[in-house]
Amino acid sequence: MSVPHKSLKQCARHFTPAWFAAIMGTGAISILFHSFPYGQGSQALQIFTYIFFFLNLALFIIFNAFSIARYIIFPDVWSLMINHPAQSLFLGTYPMGAATLINVAVGLIYEDYGFGGKPFLYALWAFWWLDVIISLFCAFVVVHVMKARQKHALDKMTSIWLLPVVTLIVASSSGGVIAPAMAEINPSYALLTLTVSASLVFIGLGLAFMILTTYLLRLILYGVPAGPGVLSVFIPLGPMGQGGFSILLLGQGFRTALPLAYGDSPVLRLVAIGEIVDVVALCVGMVLWALATMWLIYALLALYEVLRNTRFPFKQAFWGIIFPNGVYANLTVQLSRTLDSQFFRIWGAIYSVATLVLWVAVFTRTATLVPHGAIFESPCVDEYDLQRAAALAEKEKQASQASGASTPV
């Protein structure tokens, strides 16, 4: 059965914010190449990091262009999207995708090669603040819209409810990446960045734990989502994995920034306060890694349960499983460095390679579907078109009946 081709204009109309999950996934692969536990710093790994970074940057620019075109050409689509109970949640993928670009730009382009000097780092810091603002918008305004303007039901719930709040966790991890570089040129700005990032990660994790508790209840009462929806069971790895990574970075950052040499705080001036915070951060990171592993096992069991009984076609939703798996691998690698653990080093390397294989499979399949435009689907637009078509048909029916009634016998 042939699938009708969509024009470029139709593709733009159906270009949903969910596509920025591809930016998140590709950025996660770039980060994994940069942090891979074996051969780190080798030219080969640096080349692949650059390839994925610039590929991701190009996709980010293209996706922004499509998004801008969508809302300029079809301004009514914005209200349809923001009021849709599922599509609006994918707004969170935008700042999270942008954060992966900031992380690699700081860790590879600035720190490894010193590109741009202080002005470049301050520019990245400014982009981080913009990312924080957008993340706060997602975590508060989008969640408020969920409560005030949308209708949700427990049996229809999926883990994409996490997307608006995970933005805070991802933004905090970018702050943890920027802070050490900023400390070399402005310790006060570095401490500010660490403090804001700590606030973000704890708010994000608090909200995520509340949602995950409800999500587990939904799974127990109504079973795992059917069809492609089952892929969303991997999303809980995101807040756990990225939250653990962020807290580990923040612990290391505070270890350097503390104790303070000024002020009268009896706590912040303690000689060992930096080491204490770092150890506590390590313990929290271990807890979050364990919880991420728990959700990974649940996700694999759920996927097996669905695939045992049915098969489902490839959808854009496949992109949503790469980032959560990528950040889980990244947390594992970070723990291997912190603990000098062979187990975490081997498991992190294996899971990093598995995530890369997954990215290649999803990217290849997507590339074959993009020329036809079939992969561009917007539920809110499709629902609107169906309602409009039904209303038009009803109007024509009433007009026909009225015309028949007025015809003289």
C-alpha positions as CSV (number, residue, x, y, z in Angstrom):
1,M,0.0,0.0,0.0
2,S,1.6,3.3,-1.1
3,V,1.8,6.1,1.3
4,P,0.8,9.6,0.0
5,H,3.7,12.0,-0.2
6,K,3.5,15.2,1.9
7,S,4.6,18.4,0.4
8,L,7.3,20.5,2.2
9,K,4.5,22.8,3.4
10,Q,2.6,19.9,4.8
11,C,5.7,18.6,6.5
12,A,6.2,21.9,8.1
13,R,2.6,22.0,9.3
14,H,3.0,18.5,10.9
15,F,6.5,19.3,12.3
16,T,5.9,18.8,16.0
17,P,8.2,19.8,18.9
18,A,8.7,16.1,19.5
19,W,11.3,16.2,16.7
20,F,13.7,17.9,19.1
21,A,14.0,14.5,20.8
22,A,16.3,13.7,17.9
23,I,18.5,16.6,19.0
24,M,18.5,15.2,22.5
25,G,19.4,11.7,21.2
26,T,22.2,12.9,18.8
27,G,23.6,15.2,21.5
28,A,23.7,12.3,24.0
29,I,25.8,10.2,21.5
30,S,28.2,13.2,21.0
31,I,28.6,13.4,24.8
32,L,29.2,9.6,25.0
33,F,32.0,9.8,22.5
34,H,33.6,12.6,24.5
35,S,33.3,10.7,27.8
36,F,33.9,7.1,26.5
37,P,35.9,5.3,29.2
38,Y,38.4,3.6,26.9
39,G,40.7,5.6,24.6
40,Q,39.5,8.9,26.0
41,G,41.2,11.8,24.4
42,S,42.2,9.9,21.3
43,Q,42.0,11.5,18.0
44,A,39.4,9.0,16.7
45,L,37.0,9.7,19.6
46,Q,37.5,13.5,19.2
47,I,36.7,13.3,15.5
48,F,33.5,11.3,16.2
49,T,32.5,13.8,18.9
50,Y,32.9,16.6,16.4
51,I,31.0,14.8,13.7
52,F,28.0,14.2,16.0
53,F,28.2,17.7,17.5
54,F,28.1,19.5,14.1
55,L,25.5,17.1,12.8
56,N,23.4,17.9,15.8
57,L,24.0,21.6,15.4
58,A,22.9,21.4,11.8
59,L,19.8,19.5,12.7
60,F,19.0,22.0,15.5
61,I,19.2,24.9,13.0
62,I,17.0,23.0,10.5
63,F,14.4,22.1,13.1
64,N,14.3,25.7,14.3
65,A,13.7,26.8,10.8
66,F,10.8,24.3,10.3
67,S,9.3,25.3,13.7
68,I,9.4,29.0,12.9
69,A,7.9,28.4,9.4
70,R,5.2,26.2,11.0
71,Y,4.0,28.9,13.4
72,I,4.3,31.8,10.9
73,I,2.5,30.0,8.0
74,F,0.0,28.3,10.3
75,P,-0.4,30.5,13.3
76,D,-3.5,28.6,14.5
77,V,-1.3,25.5,15.0
78,W,0.3,27.0,18.1
79,S,-2.9,27.2,20.1
80,L,-3.8,23.7,18.9
81,M,-0.4,22.4,20.1
82,I,-0.2,24.2,23.4
83,N,-3.7,23.0,24.4
84,H,-3.1,19.4,23.3
85,P,-2.6,17.1,26.3
86,A,0.3,15.3,24.7
87,Q,1.9,17.5,22.1
88,S,2.4,20.4,24.4
89,L,4.5,18.3,26.7
90,F,7.1,17.9,24.0
91,L,8.0,21.6,24.3
92,G,10.4,20.3,26.9
93,T,12.5,18.6,24.3
94,Y,13.7,22.0,23.0
95,P,15.8,23.2,25.9
96,M,17.0,19.7,26.6
97,G,18.3,19.3,23.1
98,A,19.9,22.8,23.3
99,A,21.6,21.8,26.5
100,T,23.4,18.9,24.9
101,L,24.9,21.3,22.4
102,I,26.1,23.6,25.2
103,N,27.7,20.7,27.1
104,V,29.8,19.5,24.2
105,A,30.7,23.1,23.2
106,V,32.1,23.7,26.7
107,G,33.7,20.3,27.2
108,L,35.3,19.9,23.8
109,I,35.5,23.1,21.9
110,Y,36.4,25.4,24.7
111,E,38.2,23.3,27.4
112,D,40.0,20.9,25.0
113,Y,40.9,23.4,22.4
114,G,40.5,26.8,24.0
115,F,38.4,28.1,21.1
116,G,37.2,31.6,21.4
117,G,38.7,32.3,24.9
118,K,36.7,34.2,27.5
119,P,34.2,35.7,25.1
120,F,33.2,32.3,23.8
121,L,32.7,30.9,27.3
122,Y,30.6,33.9,28.4
123,A,28.5,33.5,25.2
124,L,27.9,29.8,26.2
125,W,27.1,30.9,29.7
126,A,24.5,33.4,28.3
127,F,23.0,30.6,26.2
128,W,22.8,28.5,29.4
129,W,20.9,31.2,31.2
130,L,18.5,31.4,28.2
131,D,18.1,27.6,28.4
132,V,17.3,27.9,32.1
133,I,14.6,30.4,31.4
134,I,13.0,28.2,28.8
135,S,13.3,25.2,31.1
136,L,11.5,27.1,33.9
137,F,8.8,28.0,31.4
138,C,8.3,24.4,30.6
139,A,8.4,23.2,34.2
140,F,6.0,25.8,35.5
141,V,3.9,27.3,32.6
142,V,3.4,24.0,30.7
143,V,2.6,22.1,33.9
144,H,0.1,24.9,34.8
145,V,-1.5,24.5,31.4
146,M,-1.8,20.8,32.0
147,K,-3.7,21.5,35.2
148,A,-5.8,24.5,34.1
149,R,-6.6,24.0,30.4
150,Q,-6.2,20.3,29.5
151,K,-8.0,17.2,30.4
152,H,-6.0,14.2,31.6
153,A,-6.9,10.7,32.8
154,L,-4.8,8.3,34.8
155,D,-5.5,5.4,32.3
156,K,-4.2,7.7,29.4
157,M,-1.1,8.8,31.3
158,T,2.3,8.1,29.8
159,S,5.8,9.0,31.1
160,I,5.9,12.0,28.7
161,W,4.4,13.8,31.6
162,L,8.0,13.9,32.8
163,L,9.3,16.0,29.8
164,P,8.4,19.5,31.1
165,V,10.0,18.9,34.5
166,V,13.1,17.0,33.3
167,T,14.2,20.2,31.6
168,L,15.3,21.6,34.9
169,I,17.5,18.5,35.6
170,V,19.1,18.8,32.1
171,A,19.7,22.5,32.5
172,S,21.3,21.9,35.9
173,S,23.8,19.4,34.4
174,S,24.8,22.0,31.8
175,G,25.5,24.3,34.7
176,G,27.6,21.6,36.3
177,V,29.6,21.4,33.0
178,I,30.1,25.2,32.7
179,A,30.9,26.0,36.3
180,P,34.5,24.5,36.4
181,A,35.4,26.4,33.2
182,M,33.9,29.5,34.6
183,A,35.7,29.1,37.9
184,E,39.0,29.7,36.2
185,I,38.0,33.2,35.0
186,N,35.3,34.2,37.5
187,P,34.8,32.2,40.7
188,S,31.8,34.3,41.8
189,Y,29.9,33.5,38.6
190,A,30.9,29.8,38.9
191,L,29.5,29.7,42.5
192,L,26.3,31.4,41.2
193,T,26.0,28.8,38.5
194,L,26.5,25.9,40.9
195,T,23.9,27.3,43.3
196,V,21.3,27.9,40.6
197,S,22.0,24.4,39.1
198,A,21.6,22.8,42.5
199,S,18.2,24.5,43.0
200,L,17.1,23.4,39.5
201,V,18.1,19.7,39.9
202,F,16.3,19.4,43.3
203,I,13.1,21.0,42.0
204,G,13.3,18.8,38.9
205,L,13.9,15.6,40.8
206,G,11.2,16.4,43.3
207,L,8.6,16.9,40.5
208,A,9.9,13.8,38.7
209,F,9.6,11.5,41.7
210,M,6.0,12.7,42.2
211,I,5.1,12.0,38.5
212,L,6.9,8.6,38.5
213,T,5.0,7.5,41.6
214,T,1.8,8.2,39.8
215,Y,3.1,6.6,36.6
216,L,3.9,3.4,38.5
217,L,0.4,3.3,39.8
218,R,-0.9,3.8,36.3
219,L,1.2,0.8,35.0
220,I,-0.1,-1.4,37.8
221,L,-3.8,-0.5,37.4
222,Y,-4.0,-0.3,33.6
223,G,-1.0,-2.2,32.3
224,V,1.8,-1.1,30.0
225,P,1.0,1.2,27.0
226,A,0.1,-0.6,23.8
227,G,1.8,-0.2,20.4
228,P,4.5,2.5,20.0
229,G,3.4,4.0,23.3
230,V,5.4,1.2,25.1
231,L,8.6,3.0,24.1
232,S,7.8,5.7,26.6
233,V,8.6,3.3,29.4
234,F,12.3,4.2,28.8
235,I,11.8,7.9,29.6
236,P,12.1,7.5,33.4
237,L,15.8,6.7,32.8
238,G,16.1,10.3,31.8
239,P,15.5,12.1,35.1
240,M,17.3,9.4,37.1
241,G,20.4,9.2,34.8
242,Q,20.7,12.9,34.1
243,G,19.9,13.8,37.7
244,G,22.6,11.5,39.0
245,F,25.1,13.0,36.4
246,S,24.2,16.5,37.4
247,I,24.5,15.9,41.1
248,L,27.9,14.3,40.6
249,L,29.1,17.3,38.7
250,L,27.7,19.7,41.2
251,G,29.4,17.8,44.0
252,Q,32.8,18.1,42.3
253,G,32.1,21.8,41.5
254,F,31.3,22.6,45.1
255,R,34.4,20.7,46.3
256,T,36.5,23.2,44.3
257,A,34.4,26.3,45.2
258,L,34.1,25.7,48.9
259,P,35.0,26.6,51.6
260,L,34.3,30.3,51.1
261,A,37.1,32.7,52.0
262,Y,34.7,35.5,52.9
263,G,31.5,36.0,54.8
264,D,30.5,34.8,58.3
265,S,28.7,31.5,57.4
266,P,29.8,28.9,60.0
267,V,28.9,26.2,57.5
268,L,30.3,27.5,54.2
269,R,33.6,28.4,55.8
270,L,34.2,24.9,57.2
271,V,37.5,23.5,55.9
272,A,35.9,20.2,54.9
273,I,32.6,21.5,53.6
274,G,33.6,20.9,49.9
275,E,34.6,17.3,50.6
276,I,31.4,16.7,52.6
277,V,29.2,18.0,49.8
278,D,31.1,15.9,47.2
279,V,30.6,12.7,49.2
280,V,26.9,13.3,49.7
281,A,26.6,14.0,46.0
282,L,28.3,10.7,45.2
283,C,25.8,8.9,47.5
284,V,22.9,10.5,45.8
285,G,24.3,9.8,42.4
286,M,24.6,6.1,43.3
287,V,21.0,6.0,44.5
288,L,19.8,7.6,41.3
289,W,21.8,5.1,39.2
290,A,20.2,2.2,41.1
291,L,16.7,3.7,40.5
292,A,17.6,4.2,36.8
293,T,18.7,0.5,36.6
294,M,15.3,-0.5,38.2
295,W,13.4,1.5,35.5
296,L,15.6,0.0,32.8
297,I,14.6,-3.5,33.9
298,Y,10.9,-2.5,34.1
299,A,11.2,-1.0,30.6
300,L,12.8,-4.1,29.1
301,L,10.1,-6.3,30.6
302,A,7.3,-4.0,29.3
303,L,8.9,-4.0,25.8
304,Y,9.1,-7.8,25.8
305,E,5.5,-8.0,26.9
306,V,4.2,-5.9,24.0
307,L,6.5,-7.3,21.3
308,R,5.6,-10.9,22.4
309,N,2.0,-10.2,21.2
310,T,2.2,-7.6,18.5
311,R,4.4,-5.6,16.3
312,F,4.1,-1.9,15.6
313,P,5.4,0.3,12.7
314,F,8.4,2.7,13.0
315,K,7.3,6.1,14.3
316,Q,9.0,9.3,15.3
317,A,8.5,8.2,18.9
318,F,11.5,5.9,18.5
319,W,13.7,9.0,18.9
320,G,12.5,9.3,22.5
321,I,14.3,6.3,23.8
322,I,17.8,7.3,22.8
323,F,18.4,10.2,25.2
324,P,17.3,8.3,28.3
325,N,19.5,5.4,27.5
326,G,22.3,7.8,26.6
327,V,22.2,9.6,29.9
328,Y,22.1,6.4,31.9
329,A,25.2,5.3,30.1
330,N,26.8,8.6,30.8
331,L,26.1,8.4,34.5
332,T,27.6,4.9,34.6
333,V,30.8,6.2,32.9
334,Q,30.9,9.2,35.3
335,L,30.6,6.8,38.3
336,S,33.4,4.7,36.9
337,R,35.7,7.7,37.0
338,T,34.6,8.8,40.5
339,L,34.9,5.4,42.0
340,D,37.7,4.0,39.8
341,S,35.4,1.0,39.3
342,Q,36.0,-1.6,36.6
343,F,32.4,-2.7,36.8
344,F,31.0,0.7,36.0
345,R,33.7,1.2,33.4
346,I,32.9,-2.0,31.5
347,W,29.1,-1.6,31.9
348,G,29.2,2.0,30.8
349,A,31.2,1.2,27.7
350,I,28.9,-1.7,26.7
351,Y,25.8,0.5,27.2
352,S,27.3,3.4,25.3
353,V,28.0,1.1,22.3
354,A,24.4,-0.3,22.6
355,T,23.0,3.3,22.6
356,L,25.1,4.1,19.5
357,V,23.8,1.1,17.7
358,L,20.2,2.1,18.6
359,W,20.9,5.7,17.3
360,V,22.2,4.3,14.0
361,A,19.1,2.1,13.5
362,V,16.7,4.9,14.3
363,F,18.6,7.5,12.2
364,T,18.8,5.2,9.2
365,R,15.1,4.3,9.3
366,T,14.2,7.9,9.7
367,A,16.3,8.9,6.7
368,T,14.4,6.5,4.5
369,L,11.0,7.9,5.6
370,V,11.7,11.7,5.6
371,P,11.7,12.1,1.7
372,H,8.1,10.7,1.6
373,G,7.0,12.9,4.5
374,A,5.0,10.1,6.1
375,I,6.9,10.3,9.3
376,F,5.7,13.8,9.9
377,E,2.6,13.4,12.0
378,S,0.9,15.9,14.3
379,P,-2.0,14.4,16.3
380,C,-3.4,17.8,17.2
381,V,-3.5,18.9,13.6
382,D,-5.0,15.6,12.4
383,E,-7.7,15.9,15.1
384,Y,-8.4,19.5,14.1
385,D,-8.7,18.5,10.4
386,L,-11.1,15.6,11.2
387,Q,-13.3,17.9,13.3
388,R,-13.3,20.5,10.6
389,A,-14.1,17.9,7.9
390,A,-16.9,16.5,10.0
391,A,-18.4,20.0,10.7
392,L,-18.2,20.8,7.0
393,A,-19.9,17.5,6.1
394,E,-22.7,18.2,8.6
395,K,-23.1,21.7,7.3
396,E,-23.4,20.4,3.7
397,K,-25.9,17.8,4.9
398,Q,-28.1,20.4,6.6
399,A,-27.9,22.7,3.5
400,S,-29.0,19.8,1.3
401,Q,-31.9,18.9,3.6
402,A,-33.0,22.5,3.7
403,S,-32.8,22.7,-0.1
404,G,-34.9,19.6,-0.5
405,A,-37.5,20.8,2.0
406,S,-37.9,24.1,0.0
407,T,-38.4,22.4,-3.3
408,P,-42.1,22.8,-4.4
409,V,-44.1,19.6,-5.1
